[in-house]
Amino acid sequence: MTKATISNKGQIAISKAVRERLNLNAGTQVSLAVQGESLVLKRLVPNYPDWRTMRGMVKHGPSLTKVLEEERAAEVARDGARIDEGR
């Protein structure tokens, strides 16, 4: 575990090992989240939105579960036909 001290300006220095591990450079944006008594810092990656913002994106499209069920049923039928042909 790496320790850090908060300055009187509320700033914290991140050790070189942690910066290198997370590829944190000058100008890198991060998000801060409080979870209980913990502070979670995450590097923000451009062009990759948080998955929670994607909720409802396919609301008006086909049911993905139904499509997967249909694909699986077709696979099972095809495999069954191959087994029957081999008899």
MOPEQUI-V686506 format. One record per backbone hydrogen bond with DSSP energy under -0.5 kcal/mol. CO is the residue of the C=O (numbers start at 1). NH is the residue of the N-H. E is the energy in kcal/mol with one decimal. If there is no record, write none. Layout:
co;nh;e
CO;NH;E
CO;NH;E
This chain:
co;nh;e
5;13;-0.6
7;10;-2.0
11;7;-3.1
12;14;-0.5
15;19;-2.5
16;20;-2.7
17;21;-2.2
18;22;-2.2
19;24;-2.9
20;23;-0.7
23;25;-0.7
25;28;-2.4
29;44;-2.8
31;42;-2.4
33;35;-0.6
33;40;-3.5
35;38;-1.9
38;35;-2.6
38;40;-0.5
39;41;-0.6
40;33;-2.3
42;31;-2.9
44;46;-0.6
45;48;-1.4
50;53;-2.0
51;54;-1.4
52;55;-0.9
54;57;-2.0
56;59;-1.4
58;61;-1.0
62;64;-0.6
63;67;-2.2
64;68;-2.3
65;69;-2.6
66;70;-2.4
67;71;-2.3
68;72;-2.5
69;73;-2.3
70;74;-2.2
71;75;-2.1
72;76;-2.5
73;77;-2.4
74;78;-2.5
75;79;-2.7
76;80;-2.5
77;81;-2.2
78;82;-2.0
79;83;-2.1
80;84;-2.4
81;85;-2.1
82;86;-1.4
83;87;-0.6
84;87;-0.9
